[in-house]
């Protein structure tokens, strides 16, 4: 219970920090973020179409990782979900 209360107490501080960080972006940085998010979305759409086409999960995952190289953090292109 004590850990839960501590975590809940930290939430407002984390949100305030996130808002301060978000406000610090210039227009140029915001445009770059938008472009990266659109590129990640396109890569995920291509992965969905790959799976729909009947290609195996491993092949589609490999294609997704290639499309996201130097685009997102981690090998899941900014997303990871359960199977």
mmCIF file of the N, C-alpha and C atoms, coordinates in Angstrom:
data_MODEL
# 
_entry.id   MODEL 
# 
loop_
_atom_site.group_PDB 
_atom_site.id 
_atom_site.type_symbol 
_atom_site.label_atom_id 
_atom_site.label_alt_id 
_atom_site.label_comp_id 
_atom_site.label_asym_id 
_atom_site.label_entity_id 
_atom_site.label_seq_id 
_atom_site.pdbx_PDB_ins_code 
_atom_site.Cartn_x 
_atom_site.Cartn_y 
_atom_site.Cartn_z 
_atom_site.occupancy 
_atom_site.B_iso_or_equiv 
_atom_site.pdbx_formal_charge 
_atom_site.auth_seq_id 
_atom_site.auth_comp_id 
_atom_site.auth_asym_id 
_atom_site.auth_atom_id 
_atom_site.pdbx_PDB_model_num 
ATOM 1   N N  . UNK A 1 1  ? 0.823  -1.186  0.000   1.00 0.00 ? 1  UNK A N  1 
ATOM 2   C CA . UNK A 1 1  ? 0.000  0.000   0.000   1.00 0.00 ? 1  UNK A CA 1 
ATOM 3   C C  . UNK A 1 1  ? 0.874  1.260   0.000   1.00 0.00 ? 1  UNK A C  1 
ATOM 4   N N  . UNK A 1 2  ? 1.977  1.195   0.755   1.00 0.00 ? 2  UNK A N  1 
ATOM 5   C CA . UNK A 1 2  ? 2.869  2.355   0.826   1.00 0.00 ? 2  UNK A CA 1 
ATOM 6   C C  . UNK A 1 2  ? 3.482  2.650   -0.543  1.00 0.00 ? 2  UNK A C  1 
ATOM 7   N N  . UNK A 1 3  ? 3.825  1.591   -1.295  1.00 0.00 ? 3  UNK A N  1 
ATOM 8   C CA . UNK A 1 3  ? 4.393  1.776   -2.632  1.00 0.00 ? 3  UNK A CA 1 
ATOM 9   C C  . UNK A 1 3  ? 3.377  2.417   -3.573  1.00 0.00 ? 3  UNK A C  1 
ATOM 10  N N  . UNK A 1 4  ? 2.120  2.009   -3.440  1.00 0.00 ? 4  UNK A N  1 
ATOM 11  C CA . UNK A 1 4  ? 1.060  2.575   -4.283  1.00 0.00 ? 4  UNK A CA 1 
ATOM 12  C C  . UNK A 1 4  ? 0.898  4.064   -4.004  1.00 0.00 ? 4  UNK A C  1 
ATOM 13  N N  . UNK A 1 5  ? 0.879  4.428   -2.737  1.00 0.00 ? 5  UNK A N  1 
ATOM 14  C CA . UNK A 1 5  ? 0.738  5.841   -2.385  1.00 0.00 ? 5  UNK A CA 1 
ATOM 15  C C  . UNK A 1 5  ? 1.930  6.659   -2.874  1.00 0.00 ? 5  UNK A C  1 
ATOM 16  N N  . UNK A 1 6  ? 3.111  6.085   -2.765  1.00 0.00 ? 6  UNK A N  1 
ATOM 17  C CA . UNK A 1 6  ? 4.310  6.770   -3.263  1.00 0.00 ? 6  UNK A CA 1 
ATOM 18  C C  . UNK A 1 6  ? 4.216  6.973   -4.771  1.00 0.00 ? 6  UNK A C  1 
ATOM 19  N N  . UNK A 1 7  ? 3.785  5.930   -5.481  1.00 0.00 ? 7  UNK A N  1 
ATOM 20  C CA . UNK A 1 7  ? 3.645  6.028   -6.936  1.00 0.00 ? 7  UNK A CA 1 
ATOM 21  C C  . UNK A 1 7  ? 2.617  7.081   -7.308  1.00 0.00 ? 7  UNK A C  1 
ATOM 22  N N  . UNK A 1 8  ? 1.494  7.097   -6.611  1.00 0.00 ? 8  UNK A N  1 
ATOM 23  C CA . UNK A 1 8  ? 0.454  8.086   -6.899  1.00 0.00 ? 8  UNK A CA 1 
ATOM 24  C C  . UNK A 1 8  ? 0.931  9.506   -6.608  1.00 0.00 ? 8  UNK A C  1 
ATOM 25  N N  . UNK A 1 9  ? 1.768  9.650   -5.605  1.00 0.00 ? 9  UNK A N  1 
ATOM 26  C CA . UNK A 1 9  ? 2.297  10.974  -5.280  1.00 0.00 ? 9  UNK A CA 1 
ATOM 27  C C  . UNK A 1 9  ? 3.258  11.469  -6.364  1.00 0.00 ? 9  UNK A C  1 
ATOM 28  N N  . UNK A 1 10 ? 3.921  10.546  -7.052  1.00 0.00 ? 10 UNK A N  1 
ATOM 29  C CA . UNK A 1 10 ? 4.878  10.931  -8.084  1.00 0.00 ? 10 UNK A CA 1 
ATOM 30  C C  . UNK A 1 10 ? 4.219  11.313  -9.408  1.00 0.00 ? 10 UNK A C  1 
ATOM 31  N N  . UNK A 1 11 ? 3.010  10.847  -9.647  1.00 0.00 ? 11 UNK A N  1 
ATOM 32  C CA . UNK A 1 11 ? 2.341  11.089  -10.931 1.00 0.00 ? 11 UNK A CA 1 
ATOM 33  C C  . UNK A 1 11 ? 2.259  12.571  -11.276 1.00 0.00 ? 11 UNK A C  1 
ATOM 34  N N  . UNK A 1 12 ? 1.799  13.439  -10.384 1.00 0.00 ? 12 UNK A N  1 
ATOM 35  C CA . UNK A 1 12 ? 1.739  14.866  -10.764 1.00 0.00 ? 12 UNK A CA 1 
ATOM 36  C C  . UNK A 1 12 ? 3.093  15.453  -11.134 1.00 0.00 ? 12 UNK A C  1 
ATOM 37  N N  . UNK A 1 13 ? 4.134  15.037  -10.433 1.00 0.00 ? 13 UNK A N  1 
ATOM 38  C CA . UNK A 1 13 ? 5.473  15.554  -10.740 1.00 0.00 ? 13 UNK A CA 1 
ATOM 39  C C  . UNK A 1 13 ? 5.936  15.068  -12.111 1.00 0.00 ? 13 UNK A C  1 
ATOM 40  N N  . UNK A 1 14 ? 5.655  13.819  -12.428 1.00 0.00 ? 14 UNK A N  1 
ATOM 41  C CA . UNK A 1 14 ? 6.049  13.286  -13.729 1.00 0.00 ? 14 UNK A CA 1 
ATOM 42  C C  . UNK A 1 14 ? 5.291  13.984  -14.853 1.00 0.00 ? 14 UNK A C  1 
ATOM 43  N N  . UNK A 1 15 ? 4.005  14.228  -14.632 1.00 0.00 ? 15 UNK A N  1 
ATOM 44  C CA . UNK A 1 15 ? 3.221  14.941  -15.650 1.00 0.00 ? 15 UNK A CA 1 
ATOM 45  C C  . UNK A 1 15 ? 3.728  16.365  -15.848 1.00 0.00 ? 15 UNK A C  1 
ATOM 46  N N  . UNK A 1 16 ? 4.060  17.025  -14.771 1.00 0.00 ? 16 UNK A N  1 
ATOM 47  C CA . UNK A 1 16 ? 4.583  18.385  -14.878 1.00 0.00 ? 16 UNK A CA 1 
ATOM 48  C C  . UNK A 1 16 ? 5.904  18.391  -15.646 1.00 0.00 ? 16 UNK A C  1 
ATOM 49  N N  . UNK A 1 17 ? 6.737  17.417  -15.378 1.00 0.00 ? 17 UNK A N  1 
ATOM 50  C CA . UNK A 1 17 ? 8.009  17.311  -16.099 1.00 0.00 ? 17 UNK A CA 1 
ATOM 51  C C  . UNK A 1 17 ? 7.793  17.044  -17.570 1.00 0.00 ? 17 UNK A C  1 
ATOM 52  N N  . UNK A 1 18 ? 6.828  16.189  -17.887 1.00 0.00 ? 18 UNK A N  1 
ATOM 53  C CA . UNK A 1 18 ? 6.533  15.883  -19.281 1.00 0.00 ? 18 UNK A CA 1 
ATOM 54  C C  . UNK A 1 18 ? 6.002  17.113  -20.004 1.00 0.00 ? 18 UNK A C  1 
ATOM 55  N N  . UNK A 1 19 ? 5.149  17.865  -19.347 1.00 0.00 ? 19 UNK A N  1 
ATOM 56  C CA . UNK A 1 19 ? 4.613  19.087  -19.962 1.00 0.00 ? 19 UNK A CA 1 
ATOM 57  C C  . UNK A 1 19 ? 5.715  20.118  -20.180 1.00 0.00 ? 19 UNK A C  1 
ATOM 58  N N  . UNK A 1 20 ? 6.592  20.260  -19.228 1.00 0.00 ? 20 UNK A N  1 
ATOM 59  C CA . UNK A 1 20 ? 7.705  21.212  -19.380 1.00 0.00 ? 20 UNK A CA 1 
ATOM 60  C C  . UNK A 1 20 ? 8.599  20.801  -20.533 1.00 0.00 ? 20 UNK A C  1 
ATOM 61  N N  . UNK A 1 21 ? 8.843  19.502  -20.666 1.00 0.00 ? 21 UNK A N  1 
ATOM 62  C CA . UNK A 1 21 ? 9.676  19.012  -21.766 1.00 0.00 ? 21 UNK A CA 1 
ATOM 63  C C  . UNK A 1 21 ? 8.973  19.242  -23.102 1.00 0.00 ? 21 UNK A C  1 
ATOM 64  N N  . UNK A 1 22 ? 7.691  18.988  -23.171 1.00 0.00 ? 22 UNK A N  1 
ATOM 65  C CA . UNK A 1 22 ? 6.942  19.147  -24.420 1.00 0.00 ? 22 UNK A CA 1 
ATOM 66  C C  . UNK A 1 22 ? 6.931  20.603  -24.863 1.00 0.00 ? 22 UNK A C  1 
ATOM 67  N N  . UNK A 1 23 ? 6.869  21.526  -23.929 1.00 0.00 ? 23 UNK A N  1 
ATOM 68  C CA . UNK A 1 23 ? 6.824  22.936  -24.274 1.00 0.00 ? 23 UNK A CA 1 
ATOM 69  C C  . UNK A 1 23 ? 8.185  23.452  -24.739 1.00 0.00 ? 23 UNK A C  1 
ATOM 70  N N  . UNK A 1 24 ? 9.237  22.728  -24.463 1.00 0.00 ? 24 UNK A N  1 
ATOM 71  C CA . UNK A 1 24 ? 10.574 23.186  -24.799 1.00 0.00 ? 24 UNK A CA 1 
ATOM 72  C C  . UNK A 1 24 ? 10.932 22.919  -26.260 1.00 0.00 ? 24 UNK A C  1 
ATOM 73  N N  . UNK A 1 25 ? 10.103 22.197  -26.995 1.00 0.00 ? 25 UNK A N  1 
ATOM 74  C CA . UNK A 1 25 ? 10.401 21.873  -28.395 1.00 0.00 ? 25 UNK A CA 1 
ATOM 75  C C  . UNK A 1 25 ? 10.137 23.075  -29.298 1.00 0.00 ? 25 UNK A C  1 
ATOM 76  N N  . UNK A 1 26 ? 11.048 23.273  -30.235 1.00 0.00 ? 26 UNK A N  1 
ATOM 77  C CA . UNK A 1 26 ? 10.855 24.321  -31.229 1.00 0.00 ? 26 UNK A CA 1 
ATOM 78  C C  . UNK A 1 26 ? 9.915  23.800  -32.322 1.00 0.00 ? 26 UNK A C  1 
ATOM 79  N N  . UNK A 1 27 ? 9.485  24.676  -33.192 1.00 0.00 ? 27 UNK A N  1 
ATOM 80  C CA . UNK A 1 27 ? 8.624  24.261  -34.301 1.00 0.00 ? 27 UNK A CA 1 
ATOM 81  C C  . UNK A 1 27 ? 9.330  23.241  -35.193 1.00 0.00 ? 27 UNK A C  1 
ATOM 82  N N  . UNK A 1 28 ? 10.607 23.443  -35.408 1.00 0.00 ? 28 UNK A N  1 
ATOM 83  C CA . UNK A 1 28 ? 11.388 22.529  -36.237 1.00 0.00 ? 28 UNK A CA 1 
ATOM 84  C C  . UNK A 1 28 ? 11.442 21.133  -35.601 1.00 0.00 ? 28 UNK A C  1 
ATOM 85  N N  . UNK A 1 29 ? 11.660 21.083  -34.287 1.00 0.00 ? 29 UNK A N  1 
ATOM 86  C CA . UNK A 1 29 ? 11.700 19.800  -33.578 1.00 0.00 ? 29 UNK A CA 1 
ATOM 87  C C  . UNK A 1 29 ? 10.334 19.113  -33.588 1.00 0.00 ? 29 UNK A C  1 
ATOM 88  N N  . UNK A 1 30 ? 9.297  19.898  -33.451 1.00 0.00 ? 30 UNK A N  1 
ATOM 89  C CA . UNK A 1 30 ? 7.942  19.340  -33.482 1.00 0.00 ? 30 UNK A CA 1 
ATOM 90  C C  . UNK A 1 30 ? 7.642  18.749  -34.852 1.00 0.00 ? 30 UNK A C  1 
ATOM 91  N N  . UNK A 1 31 ? 8.031  19.445  -35.918 1.00 0.00 ? 31 UNK A N  1 
ATOM 92  C CA . UNK A 1 31 ? 7.820  18.914  -37.266 1.00 0.00 ? 31 UNK A CA 1 
ATOM 93  C C  . UNK A 1 31 ? 8.586  17.614  -37.474 1.00 0.00 ? 31 UNK A C  1 
ATOM 94  N N  . UNK A 1 32 ? 9.807  17.548  -36.955 1.00 0.00 ? 32 UNK A N  1 
ATOM 95  C CA . UNK A 1 32 ? 10.600 16.325  -37.069 1.00 0.00 ? 32 UNK A CA 1 
ATOM 96  C C  . UNK A 1 32 ? 9.927  15.179  -36.313 1.00 0.00 ? 32 UNK A C  1 
ATOM 97  N N  . UNK A 1 33 ? 9.373  15.468  -35.126 1.00 0.00 ? 33 UNK A N  1 
ATOM 98  C CA . UNK A 1 33 ? 8.647  14.442  -34.366 1.00 0.00 ? 33 UNK A CA 1 
ATOM 99  C C  . UNK A 1 33 ? 7.434  13.943  -35.136 1.00 0.00 ? 33 UNK A C  1 
ATOM 100 N N  . UNK A 1 34 ? 6.709  14.851  -35.751 1.00 0.00 ? 34 UNK A N  1 
ATOM 101 C CA . UNK A 1 34 ? 5.531  14.486  -36.546 1.00 0.00 ? 34 UNK A CA 1 
ATOM 102 C C  . UNK A 1 34 ? 5.942  13.570  -37.691 1.00 0.00 ? 34 UNK A C  1 
ATOM 103 N N  . UNK A 1 35 ? 7.006  13.922  -38.379 1.00 0.00 ? 35 UNK A N  1 
ATOM 104 C CA . UNK A 1 35 ? 7.493  13.096  -39.494 1.00 0.00 ? 35 UNK A CA 1 
ATOM 105 C C  . UNK A 1 35 ? 7.892  11.704  -39.020 1.00 0.00 ? 35 UNK A C  1 
ATOM 106 N N  . UNK A 1 36 ? 8.569  11.625  -37.871 1.00 0.00 ? 36 UNK A N  1 
ATOM 107 C CA . UNK A 1 36 ? 8.966  10.311  -37.337 1.00 0.00 ? 36 UNK A CA 1 
ATOM 108 C C  . UNK A 1 36 ? 7.749  9.470   -36.970 1.00 0.00 ? 36 UNK A C  1 
ATOM 109 N N  . UNK A 1 37 ? 6.756  10.091  -36.346 1.00 0.00 ? 37 UNK A N  1 
ATOM 110 C CA . UNK A 1 37 ? 5.540  9.357   -35.978 1.00 0.00 ? 37 UNK A CA 1 
ATOM 111 C C  . UNK A 1 37 ? 4.804  8.852   -37.224 1.00 0.00 ? 37 UNK A C  1 
ATOM 112 N N  . UNK A 1 38 ? 4.752  9.669   -38.260 1.00 0.00 ? 38 UNK A N  1 
ATOM 113 C CA . UNK A 1 38 ? 4.100  9.225   -39.501 1.00 0.00 ? 38 UNK A CA 1 
ATOM 114 C C  . UNK A 1 38 ? 4.876  8.085   -40.155 1.00 0.00 ? 38 UNK A C  1 
ATOM 115 N N  . UNK A 1 39 ? 6.197  8.154   -40.114 1.00 0.00 ? 39 UNK A N  1 
ATOM 116 C CA . UNK A 1 39 ? 7.013  7.082   -40.675 1.00 0.00 ? 39 UNK A CA 1 
ATOM 117 C C  . UNK A 1 39 ? 6.825  5.792   -39.877 1.00 0.00 ? 39 UNK A C  1 
ATOM 118 N N  . UNK A 1 40 ? 6.745  5.899   -38.546 1.00 0.00 ? 40 UNK A N  1 
ATOM 119 C CA . UNK A 1 40 ? 6.496  4.710   -37.720 1.00 0.00 ? 40 UNK A CA 1 
ATOM 120 C C  . UNK A 1 40 ? 5.117  4.130   -38.018 1.00 0.00 ? 40 UNK A C  1 
ATOM 121 N N  . UNK A 1 41 ? 4.130  4.998   -38.187 1.00 0.00 ? 41 UNK A N  1 
ATOM 122 C CA . UNK A 1 41 ? 2.784  4.530   -38.505 1.00 0.00 ? 41 UNK A CA 1 
ATOM 123 C C  . UNK A 1 41 ? 2.761  3.811   -39.854 1.00 0.00 ? 41 UNK A C  1 
ATOM 124 N N  . UNK A 1 42 ? 3.480  4.349   -40.826 1.00 0.00 ? 42 UNK A N  1 
ATOM 125 C CA . UNK A 1 42 ? 3.543  3.708   -42.144 1.00 0.00 ? 42 UNK A CA 1 
ATOM 126 C C  . UNK A 1 42 ? 4.227  2.342   -42.045 1.00 0.00 ? 42 UNK A C  1 
ATOM 127 N N  . UNK A 1 43 ? 5.268  2.253   -41.231 1.00 0.00 ? 43 UNK A N  1 
ATOM 128 C CA . UNK A 1 43 ? 5.964  0.974   -41.047 1.00 0.00 ? 43 UNK A CA 1 
ATOM 129 C C  . UNK A 1 43 ? 5.046  -0.045  -40.388 1.00 0.00 ? 43 UNK A C  1 
ATOM 130 N N  . UNK A 1 44 ? 4.251  0.391   -39.432 1.00 0.00 ? 44 UNK A N  1 
ATOM 131 C CA . UNK A 1 44 ? 3.312  -0.528  -38.768 1.00 0.00 ? 44 UNK A CA 1 
ATOM 132 C C  . UNK A 1 44 ? 2.173  -0.926  -39.708 1.00 0.00 ? 44 UNK A C  1 
ATOM 133 N N  . UNK A 1 45 ? 1.726  -0.020  -40.534 1.00 0.00 ? 45 UNK A N  1 
ATOM 134 C CA . UNK A 1 45 ? 0.694  -0.353  -41.522 1.00 0.00 ? 45 UNK A CA 1 
ATOM 135 C C  . UNK A 1 45 ? 1.225  -1.384  -42.510 1.00 0.00 ? 45 UNK A C  1 
ATOM 136 N N  . UNK A 1 46 ? 2.472  -1.203  -42.934 1.00 0.00 ? 46 UNK A N  1 
ATOM 137 C CA . UNK A 1 46 ? 3.083  -2.173  -43.842 1.00 0.00 ? 46 UNK A CA 1 
ATOM 138 C C  . UNK A 1 46 ? 3.215  -3.537  -43.159 1.00 0.00 ? 46 UNK A C  1 
ATOM 139 N N  . UNK A 1 47 ? 3.524  -3.554  -41.859 1.00 0.00 ? 47 UNK A N  1 
ATOM 140 C CA . UNK A 1 47 ? 3.620  -4.819  -41.121 1.00 0.00 ? 47 UNK A CA 1 
ATOM 141 C C  . UNK A 1 47 ? 2.253  -5.497  -41.044 1.00 0.00 ? 47 UNK A C  1 
ATOM 142 N N  . UNK A 1 48 ? 1.212  -4.719  -40.845 1.00 0.00 ? 48 UNK A N  1 
ATOM 143 C CA . UNK A 1 48 ? -0.147 -5.283  -40.799 1.00 0.00 ? 48 UNK A CA 1 
ATOM 144 C C  . UNK A 1 48 ? -0.515 -5.889  -42.155 1.00 0.00 ? 48 UNK A C  1 
ATOM 145 N N  . UNK A 1 49 ? -0.192 -5.178  -43.222 1.00 0.00 ? 49 UNK A N  1 
ATOM 146 C CA . UNK A 1 49 ? -0.481 -5.691  -44.565 1.00 0.00 ? 49 UNK A CA 1 
ATOM 147 C C  . UNK A 1 49 ? 0.340  -6.942  -44.860 1.00 0.00 ? 49 UNK A C  1 
ATOM 148 N N  . UNK A 1 50 ? 1.559  -6.985  -44.358 1.00 0.00 ? 50 UNK A N  1 
ATOM 149 C CA . UNK A 1 50 ? 2.418  -8.154  -44.520 1.00 0.00 ? 50 UNK A CA 1 
ATOM 150 C C  . UNK A 1 50 ? 1.760  -9.371  -43.870 1.00 0.00 ? 50 UNK A C  1 
ATOM 151 N N  . UNK A 1 51 ? 1.278  -9.190  -42.651 1.00 0.00 ? 51 UNK A N  1 
ATOM 152 C CA . UNK A 1 51 ? 0.612  -10.293 -41.954 1.00 0.00 ? 51 UNK A CA 1 
ATOM 153 C C  . UNK A 1 51 ? -0.664 -10.707 -42.677 1.00 0.00 ? 51 UNK A C  1 
ATOM 154 N N  . UNK A 1 52 ? -1.427 -9.726  -43.159 1.00 0.00 ? 52 UNK A N  1 
ATOM 155 C CA . UNK A 1 52 ? -2.660 -10.036 -43.899 1.00 0.00 ? 52 UNK A CA 1 
ATOM 156 C C  . UNK A 1 52 ? -2.376 -10.821 -45.173 1.00 0.00 ? 52 UNK A C  1 
ATOM 157 N N  . UNK A 1 53 ? -1.218 -10.593 -45.771 1.00 0.00 ? 53 UNK A N  1 
ATOM 158 C CA . UNK A 1 53 ? -0.879 -11.258 -47.025 1.00 0.00 ? 53 UNK A CA 1 
ATOM 159 C C  . UNK A 1 53 ? -0.532 -12.729 -46.831 1.00 0.00 ? 53 UNK A C  1 
ATOM 160 N N  . UNK A 1 54 ? -0.374 -13.121 -45.569 1.00 0.00 ? 54 UNK A N  1 
ATOM 161 C CA . UNK A 1 54 ? -0.077 -14.518 -45.286 1.00 0.00 ? 54 UNK A CA 1 
ATOM 162 C C  . UNK A 1 54 ? 1.386  -14.814 -45.036 1.00 0.00 ? 54 UNK A C  1 
ATOM 163 N N  . UNK A 1 55 ? 2.211  -13.795 -45.131 1.00 0.00 ? 55 UNK A N  1 
ATOM 164 C CA . UNK A 1 55 ? 3.626  -14.013 -44.811 1.00 0.00 ? 55 UNK A CA 1 
ATOM 165 C C  . UNK A 1 55 ? 3.733  -14.332 -43.321 1.00 0.00 ? 55 UNK A C  1 
ATOM 166 N N  . UNK A 1 56 ? 4.751  -15.015 -42.933 1.00 0.00 ? 56 UNK A N  1 
ATOM 167 C CA . UNK A 1 56 ? 4.921  -15.394 -41.538 1.00 0.00 ? 56 UNK A CA 1 
ATOM 168 C C  . UNK A 1 56 ? 5.233  -14.223 -40.629 1.00 0.00 ? 56 UNK A C  1 
ATOM 169 N N  . UNK A 1 57 ? 4.940  -14.414 -39.350 1.00 0.00 ? 57 UNK A N  1 
ATOM 170 C CA . UNK A 1 57 ? 5.195  -13.379 -38.349 1.00 0.00 ? 57 UNK A CA 1 
ATOM 171 C C  . UNK A 1 57 ? 6.666  -12.986 -38.324 1.00 0.00 ? 57 UNK A C  1 
ATOM 172 N N  . UNK A 1 58 ? 7.554  -13.978 -38.408 1.00 0.00 ? 58 UNK A N  1 
ATOM 173 C CA . UNK A 1 58 ? 8.986  -13.675 -38.349 1.00 0.00 ? 58 UNK A CA 1 
ATOM 174 C C  . UNK A 1 58 ? 9.430  -12.790 -39.504 1.00 0.00 ? 58 UNK A C  1 
ATOM 175 N N  . UNK A 1 59 ? 8.932  -13.066 -40.711 1.00 0.00 ? 59 UNK A N  1 
ATOM 176 C CA . UNK A 1 59 ? 9.296  -12.257 -41.871 1.00 0.00 ? 59 UNK A CA 1 
ATOM 177 C C  . UNK A 1 59 ? 8.755  -10.835 -41.734 1.00 0.00 ? 59 UNK A C  1 
ATOM 178 N N  . UNK A 1 60 ? 7.509  -10.721 -41.300 1.00 0.00 ? 60 UNK A N  1 
ATOM 179 C CA . UNK A 1 60 ? 6.908  -9.389  -41.148 1.00 0.00 ? 60 UNK A CA 1 
ATOM 180 C C  . UNK A 1 60 ? 7.623  -8.592  -40.053 1.00 0.00 ? 60 UNK A C  1 
ATOM 181 N N  . UNK A 1 61 ? 8.023  -9.274  -38.992 1.00 0.00 ? 61 UNK A N  1 
ATOM 182 C CA . UNK A 1 61 ? 8.756  -8.613  -37.911 1.00 0.00 ? 61 UNK A CA 1 
ATOM 183 C C  . UNK A 1 61 ? 10.118 -8.133  -38.410 1.00 0.00 ? 61 UNK A C  1 
ATOM 184 N N  . UNK A 1 62 ? 10.761 -8.951  -39.224 1.00 0.00 ? 62 UNK A N  1 
ATOM 185 C CA . UNK A 1 62 ? 12.064 -8.589  -39.790 1.00 0.00 ? 62 UNK A CA 1 
ATOM 186 C C  . UNK A 1 62 ? 11.919 -7.363  -40.703 1.00 0.00 ? 62 UNK A C  1 
ATOM 187 N N  . UNK A 1 63 ? 10.872 -7.337  -41.515 1.00 0.00 ? 63 UNK A N  1 
ATOM 188 C CA . UNK A 1 63 ? 10.613 -6.190  -42.392 1.00 0.00 ? 63 UNK A CA 1 
ATOM 189 C C  . UNK A 1 63 ? 10.343 -4.926  -41.572 1.00 0.00 ? 63 UNK A C  1 
ATOM 190 N N  . UNK A 1 64 ? 9.570  -5.074  -40.491 1.00 0.00 ? 64 UNK A N  1 
ATOM 191 C CA . UNK A 1 64 ? 9.261  -3.940  -39.624 1.00 0.00 ? 64 UNK A CA 1 
ATOM 192 C C  . UNK A 1 64 ? 10.536 -3.384  -38.991 1.00 0.00 ? 64 UNK A C  1 
ATOM 193 N N  . UNK A 1 65 ? 11.377 -4.275  -38.516 1.00 0.00 ? 65 UNK A N  1 
ATOM 194 C CA . UNK A 1 65 ? 12.632 -3.827  -37.905 1.00 0.00 ? 65 UNK A CA 1 
ATOM 195 C C  . UNK A 1 65 ? 13.512 -3.086  -38.916 1.00 0.00 ? 65 UNK A C  1 
ATOM 196 N N  . UNK A 1 66 ? 13.534 -3.563  -40.153 1.00 0.00 ? 66 UNK A N  1 
ATOM 197 C CA . UNK A 1 66 ? 14.325 -2.888  -41.190 1.00 0.00 ? 66 UNK A CA 1 
ATOM 198 C C  . UNK A 1 66 ? 13.755 -1.505  -41.495 1.00 0.00 ? 66 UNK A C  1 
ATOM 199 N N  . UNK A 1 67 ? 12.429 -1.404  -41.572 1.00 0.00 ? 67 UNK A N  1 
ATOM 200 C CA . UNK A 1 67 ? 11.780 -0.127  -41.874 1.00 0.00 ? 67 UNK A CA 1 
ATOM 201 C C  . UNK A 1 67 ? 11.983 0.885   -40.748 1.00 0.00 ? 67 UNK A C  1 
ATOM 202 N N  . UNK A 1 68 ? 12.156 0.401   -39.535 1.00 0.00 ? 68 UNK A N  1 
ATOM 203 C CA . UNK A 1 68 ? 12.262 1.291   -38.380 1.00 0.00 ? 68 UNK A CA 1 
ATOM 204 C C  . UNK A 1 68 ? 13.694 1.570   -37.943 1.00 0.00 ? 68 UNK A C  1 
ATOM 205 N N  . UNK A 1 69 ? 14.643 1.012   -38.656 1.00 0.00 ? 69 UNK A N  1 
ATOM 206 C CA . UNK A 1 69 ? 16.034 1.223   -38.266 1.00 0.00 ? 69 UNK A CA 1 
ATOM 207 C C  . UNK A 1 69 ? 16.345 2.722   -38.219 1.00 0.00 ? 69 UNK A C  1 
ATOM 208 N N  . UNK A 1 70 ? 16.917 3.165   -37.135 1.00 0.00 ? 70 UNK A N  1 
ATOM 209 C CA . UNK A 1 70 ? 17.260 4.571   -36.885 1.00 0.00 ? 70 UNK A CA 1 
ATOM 210 C C  . UNK A 1 70 ? 16.045 5.493   -36.810 1.00 0.00 ? 70 UNK A C  1 
ATOM 211 N N  . UNK A 1 71 ? 14.864 4.912   -36.627 1.00 0.00 ? 71 UNK A N  1 
ATOM 212 C CA . UNK A 1 71 ? 13.645 5.713   -36.571 1.00 0.00 ? 71 UNK A CA 1 
ATOM 213 C C  . UNK A 1 71 ? 13.057 5.738   -35.168 1.00 0.00 ? 71 UNK A C  1 
ATOM 214 N N  . UNK A 1 72 ? 13.044 4.592   -34.522 1.00 0.00 ? 72 UNK A N  1 
ATOM 215 C CA . UNK A 1 72 ? 12.433 4.482   -33.203 1.00 0.00 ? 72 UNK A CA 1 
ATOM 216 C C  . UNK A 1 72 ? 13.382 3.762   -32.250 1.00 0.00 ? 72 UNK A C  1 
ATOM 217 N N  . UNK A 1 73 ? 13.082 3.863   -30.977 1.00 0.00 ? 73 UNK A N  1 
ATOM 218 C CA . UNK A 1 73 ? 13.896 3.220   -29.953 1.00 0.00 ? 73 UNK A CA 1 
ATOM 219 C C  . UNK A 1 73 ? 13.445 1.775   -29.793 1.00 0.00 ? 73 UNK A C  1 
ATOM 220 N N  . UNK A 1 74 ? 14.389 0.883   -29.725 1.00 0.00 ? 74 UNK A N  1 
ATOM 221 C CA . UNK A 1 74 ? 14.068 -0.527  -29.525 1.00 0.00 ? 74 UNK A CA 1 
ATOM 222 C C  . UNK A 1 74 ? 13.802 -1.238  -30.833 1.00 0.00 ? 74 UNK A C  1 
ATOM 223 N N  . UNK A 1 75 ? 13.694 -2.550  -30.762 1.00 0.00 ? 75 UNK A N  1 
ATOM 224 C CA . UNK A 1 75 ? 13.525 -3.334  -31.979 1.00 0.00 ? 75 UNK A CA 1 
ATOM 225 C C  . UNK A 1 75 ? 12.067 -3.502  -32.389 1.00 0.00 ? 75 UNK A C  1 
ATOM 226 N N  . UNK A 1 76 ? 11.146 -2.884  -31.682 1.00 0.00 ? 76 UNK A N  1 
ATOM 227 C CA . UNK A 1 76 ? 9.730  -3.016  -32.018 1.00 0.00 ? 76 UNK A CA 1 
ATOM 228 C C  . UNK A 1 76 ? 9.153  -1.712  -32.571 1.00 0.00 ? 76 UNK A C  1 
ATOM 229 N N  . UNK A 1 77 ? 9.998  -0.831  -33.025 1.00 0.00 ? 77 UNK A N  1 
ATOM 230 C CA . UNK A 1 77 ? 9.568  0.412   -33.678 1.00 0.00 ? 77 UNK A CA 1 
ATOM 231 C C  . UNK A 1 77 ? 8.648  1.240   -32.774 1.00 0.00 ? 77 UNK A C  1 
ATOM 232 N N  . UNK A 1 78 ? 9.002  1.328   -31.520 1.00 0.00 ? 78 UNK A N  1 
ATOM 233 C CA . UNK A 1 78 ? 8.219  2.154   -30.611 1.00 0.00 ? 78 UNK A CA 1 
ATOM 234 C C  . UNK A 1 78 ? 6.987  1.470   -30.061 1.00 0.00 ? 78 UNK A C  1 
ATOM 235 N N  . UNK A 1 79 ? 6.740  0.225   -30.431 1.00 0.00 ? 79 UNK A N  1 
ATOM 236 C CA . UNK A 1 79 ? 5.565  -0.495  -29.944 1.00 0.00 ? 79 UNK A CA 1 
ATOM 237 C C  . UNK A 1 79 ? 5.928  -1.942  -29.649 1.00 0.00 ? 79 UNK A C  1 
ATOM 238 N N  . UNK A 1 80 ? 5.309  -2.463  -28.640 1.00 0.00 ? 80 UNK A N  1 
ATOM 239 C CA . UNK A 1 80 ? 5.423  -3.884  -28.337 1.00 0.00 ? 80 UNK A CA 1 
ATOM 240 C C  . UNK A 1 80 ? 4.089  -4.311  -27.748 1.00 0.00 ? 80 UNK A C  1 
ATOM 241 N N  . UNK A 1 81 ? 3.570  -5.415  -28.228 1.00 0.00 ? 81 UNK A N  1 
ATOM 242 C CA . UNK A 1 81 ? 2.292  -5.879  -27.692 1.00 0.00 ? 81 UNK A CA 1 
ATOM 243 C C  . UNK A 1 81 ? 2.355  -7.368  -27.441 1.00 0.00 ? 81 UNK A C  1 
ATOM 244 N N  . UNK A 1 82 ? 1.391  -7.841  -26.702 1.00 0.00 ? 82 UNK A N  1 
ATOM 245 C CA . UNK A 1 82 ? 1.360  -9.262  -26.327 1.00 0.00 ? 82 UNK A CA 1 
ATOM 246 C C  . UNK A 1 82 ? 0.746  -10.094 -27.442 1.00 0.00 ? 82 UNK A C  1 
ATOM 247 N N  . UNK A 1 83 ? 1.140  -11.340 -27.471 1.00 0.00 ? 83 UNK A N  1 
ATOM 248 C CA . UNK A 1 83 ? 0.539  -12.295 -28.418 1.00 0.00 ? 83 UNK A CA 1 
ATOM 249 C C  . UNK A 1 83 ? -0.113 -13.367 -27.639 1.00 0.00 ? 83 UNK A C  1 
# 
